[in-house]
Amino acid sequence: MVDNIDLTFEEGNVKFDHVEKANAQLTDYSNALIFVFKYTNYQSKPAQCQSTFRFTFYQNGTELTDMVSYSSAGGSQYELVGAFFDTAMKNGSITFGQIVIPEDNSPITIMVERNGGFGDEEYQMMEVDISSASSASSSSSSASADEVEKALQGQWKLGADNTFTFDNGDIIIEGGGNRLEGTYTVNTSDSTIDASLKTTDGNVSIHLPYSYSNGTLTLKNNNNQQLIKQ
């Protein structure tokens, strides 16, 4: 078991990023989740993640199916899931998602290993709390995007060192000596703040679940840790 999957073979690396609720247009499953990873190709030739890594998901001691059909009506999430089959150049990276249908809100264990391996190679497993992502849609706020946007403005802190600054569609995240900038939108359908951040090798997407009640906005990250408004 590891705290966060970050598995490397000579052919490439894969890291777990976050889990998010699938939107209603992506699949016919109302409880579908998307587990998001980042793949980097270390081979001298273009390659796909599936050529090196195999992903298995378990809940309550049983393997969960990953054979789920999905629709282009899902928009950016459709592209995220389809990116698993995209090809990366040498040292190129791709962010992609895997659709998982949970049985309930109990934690899900991810296992990542070499695709086509013989069971004697390195692998990694991690347990993911899905309660926040699973409930994000069902607890969708009735507040308008303008109301959420107004309450969101300013600086929020996560722990002692990480800050999130929201300014009319622009977002800055600082922590650990790093600074990421990007843009965000308020997704009232899924009750999330959806952001696209610029990195040195492309863009990364994050989705922050929120709830809004009696004029108060509560904001969390995908590990169910609450951000505090400053």
C-alpha positions as CSV (number, residue, x, y, z in Angstrom):
1,M,0.0,0.0,0.0
2,V,1.2,3.6,-0.8
3,D,-0.3,7.0,0.1
4,N,-0.5,7.9,-3.5
5,I,0.3,5.9,-6.6
6,D,3.4,7.0,-8.4
7,L,4.7,3.9,-10.2
8,T,7.7,3.9,-12.6
9,F,9.0,1.4,-15.0
10,E,11.7,2.0,-17.6
11,E,8.9,2.5,-20.2
12,G,7.1,5.2,-18.3
13,N,5.4,6.6,-15.1
14,V,1.9,6.9,-13.9
15,K,0.6,9.0,-11.0
16,F,-2.8,9.1,-9.4
17,D,-4.3,12.7,-9.4
18,H,-7.9,12.7,-8.0
19,V,-11.3,11.2,-8.3
20,E,-14.4,13.0,-9.5
21,K,-18.1,12.5,-10.1
22,A,-19.1,11.6,-13.7
23,N,-21.6,14.0,-15.1
24,A,-25.1,12.8,-16.0
25,Q,-24.4,13.0,-19.8
26,L,-21.3,10.8,-19.8
27,T,-22.8,7.4,-18.8
28,D,-26.1,5.8,-17.9
29,Y,-24.8,5.1,-14.3
30,S,-25.8,7.9,-11.9
31,N,-23.1,6.8,-9.4
32,A,-20.2,6.6,-11.9
33,L,-16.9,8.0,-10.8
34,I,-13.8,8.9,-12.8
35,F,-10.3,8.2,-11.4
36,V,-7.8,10.6,-12.9
37,F,-4.2,9.7,-13.6
38,K,-1.2,11.3,-15.3
39,Y,0.9,9.2,-17.6
40,T,4.5,10.0,-18.8
41,N,6.1,8.1,-21.6
42,Y,9.9,7.3,-21.2
43,Q,10.3,5.3,-24.3
44,S,12.2,6.6,-27.3
45,K,9.1,6.0,-29.5
46,P,5.5,7.2,-29.1
47,A,3.4,5.0,-26.7
48,Q,0.1,4.6,-25.0
49,C,-0.4,4.2,-21.3
50,Q,-2.2,0.9,-21.8
51,S,0.9,-0.6,-23.4
52,T,2.7,-0.4,-20.0
53,F,0.2,-0.2,-17.2
54,R,-2.8,-2.1,-16.0
55,F,-5.4,-0.7,-13.6
56,T,-7.7,-2.7,-11.3
57,F,-10.3,-1.3,-8.9
58,Y,-11.6,-3.2,-5.8
59,Q,-14.4,-2.4,-3.3
60,N,-15.5,-4.5,-0.4
61,G,-13.0,-7.2,-1.4
62,T,-14.4,-7.5,-5.0
63,E,-13.0,-6.3,-8.3
64,L,-15.2,-3.6,-9.9
65,T,-15.9,-3.6,-13.6
66,D,-14.3,-1.1,-15.9
67,M,-16.2,-2.1,-19.0
68,V,-18.5,0.9,-19.2
69,S,-19.8,2.6,-22.3
70,Y,-19.7,6.4,-22.4
71,S,-21.0,9.2,-24.6
72,S,-19.5,12.2,-26.3
73,A,-22.3,14.2,-24.6
74,G,-20.1,14.0,-21.5
75,G,-18.0,16.9,-23.0
76,S,-14.6,17.4,-21.3
77,Q,-15.0,14.2,-19.2
78,Y,-15.6,12.2,-22.5
79,E,-12.2,13.6,-23.7
80,L,-10.6,12.8,-20.3
81,V,-11.7,9.1,-20.4
82,G,-10.8,8.8,-24.1
83,A,-7.3,10.2,-23.4
84,F,-6.3,6.8,-22.0
85,F,-6.0,5.6,-25.6
86,D,-4.0,8.7,-26.7
87,T,-0.3,8.4,-27.6
88,A,2.4,10.4,-25.9
89,M,5.8,11.2,-27.4
90,K,9.0,10.6,-25.5
91,N,8.9,12.5,-22.2
92,G,5.4,13.6,-23.1
93,S,2.5,13.4,-20.6
94,I,-1.2,12.7,-20.8
95,T,-3.9,13.2,-18.2
96,F,-6.7,10.6,-18.5
97,G,-9.6,9.1,-16.6
98,Q,-10.9,5.6,-15.8
99,I,-14.6,5.1,-15.2
100,V,-15.5,3.1,-12.1
101,I,-19.0,2.1,-10.9
102,P,-18.9,1.7,-7.1
103,E,-21.2,-0.5,-5.1
104,D,-21.5,2.0,-2.3
105,N,-19.6,4.9,-0.7
106,S,-17.0,2.7,1.0
107,P,-13.3,3.3,0.0
108,I,-12.0,1.9,-3.3
109,T,-8.6,0.3,-3.6
110,I,-6.6,0.9,-6.8
111,M,-4.0,-1.5,-8.0
112,V,-1.6,-0.5,-10.8
113,E,0.9,-3.0,-12.3
114,R,2.7,-3.7,-15.5
115,N,0.4,-4.7,-18.3
116,G,1.2,-8.2,-19.4
117,G,3.4,-8.9,-16.4
118,F,3.7,-12.3,-14.8
119,G,2.8,-11.2,-11.2
120,D,6.4,-11.0,-9.9
121,E,7.0,-7.3,-10.8
122,E,6.6,-4.2,-8.8
123,Y,3.1,-2.9,-8.3
124,Q,1.3,-0.3,-6.1
125,M,-2.0,-0.2,-4.3
126,M,-3.8,2.7,-2.6
127,E,-7.1,3.2,-0.8
128,V,-9.2,6.2,-2.0
129,D,-12.0,7.8,0.1
130,I,-14.8,8.4,-2.5
131,S,-17.4,9.7,-0.1
132,S,-16.9,13.4,-1.1
133,A,-16.9,12.7,-4.8
134,S,-19.8,10.3,-4.6
135,S,-22.0,12.8,-2.8
136,A,-21.0,15.8,-4.9
137,S,-23.8,15.4,-7.4
138,S,-26.6,14.2,-5.0
139,S,-26.0,17.1,-2.7
140,S,-26.0,19.6,-5.6
141,S,-26.6,23.2,-4.3
142,S,-29.6,25.1,-5.6
143,A,-27.5,28.3,-5.5
144,S,-26.9,30.1,-8.8
145,A,-23.4,30.3,-10.3
146,D,-23.4,34.0,-9.6
147,E,-24.1,33.4,-5.9
148,V,-21.3,30.8,-5.6
149,E,-18.9,33.0,-7.6
150,K,-19.5,36.0,-5.3
151,A,-18.9,33.8,-2.2
152,L,-15.8,32.2,-3.7
153,Q,-13.8,35.4,-4.4
154,G,-10.6,35.9,-2.4
155,Q,-8.1,33.6,-0.7
156,W,-8.7,30.2,0.8
157,K,-6.2,28.1,2.7
158,L,-5.7,24.4,2.8
159,G,-3.5,23.5,5.8
160,A,-0.8,25.9,6.8
161,D,1.1,26.2,3.5
162,N,-1.4,25.9,0.6
163,T,-3.4,28.9,-0.7
164,F,-6.1,29.1,-3.4
165,T,-6.9,32.5,-4.7
166,F,-10.0,33.1,-6.8
167,D,-10.5,36.3,-8.8
168,N,-13.4,36.5,-11.3
169,G,-12.5,33.4,-13.3
170,D,-8.8,33.3,-12.6
171,I,-7.2,31.0,-10.0
172,I,-3.7,30.9,-8.4
173,I,-2.6,27.9,-6.3
174,E,0.5,28.3,-4.1
175,G,2.2,25.9,-1.8
176,G,5.5,24.0,-1.3
177,G,7.4,26.7,-3.2
178,N,5.2,26.1,-6.3
179,R,2.8,28.5,-8.0
180,L,0.2,27.4,-10.6
181,E,-2.1,29.8,-12.5
182,G,-5.2,29.1,-14.5
183,T,-8.9,29.6,-15.0
184,Y,-12.0,28.2,-13.3
185,T,-15.7,27.9,-13.8
186,V,-18.6,27.2,-11.4
187,N,-20.2,23.9,-12.3
188,T,-23.7,24.0,-10.6
189,S,-24.7,20.7,-12.1
190,D,-22.0,18.8,-10.2
191,S,-21.5,21.4,-7.4
192,T,-17.8,21.7,-8.2
193,I,-15.3,24.4,-9.0
194,D,-13.7,23.2,-12.2
195,A,-10.2,24.6,-12.9
196,S,-7.6,24.2,-15.6
197,L,-4.0,25.0,-14.4
198,K,-1.0,25.6,-16.6
199,T,2.0,23.4,-15.9
200,T,5.4,23.1,-17.5
201,D,4.2,20.1,-19.6
202,G,0.7,21.1,-20.4
203,N,-2.5,21.6,-18.4
204,V,-4.0,19.8,-15.4
205,S,-7.6,19.8,-14.4
206,I,-8.9,19.9,-10.8
207,H,-12.4,19.8,-9.4
208,L,-13.2,21.2,-6.0
209,P,-16.6,20.0,-4.5
210,Y,-18.6,22.7,-2.8
211,S,-21.9,23.2,-1.0
212,Y,-23.8,26.4,-0.5
213,S,-26.3,27.0,2.3
214,N,-27.8,30.1,3.9
215,G,-25.2,32.3,2.1
216,T,-22.2,30.2,3.3
217,L,-20.0,28.5,0.8
218,T,-18.1,25.3,1.9
219,L,-15.2,24.3,-0.3
220,K,-13.2,21.0,-0.2
221,N,-10.5,19.2,-2.2
222,N,-11.0,15.7,-3.6
223,N,-9.5,14.2,-0.4
224,N,-12.5,15.7,1.5
225,Q,-10.2,18.3,3.2
226,Q,-11.9,21.6,3.8
227,L,-10.5,24.9,2.5
228,I,-10.8,27.8,4.9
229,K,-11.8,31.2,3.6
230,Q,-9.4,34.0,4.7
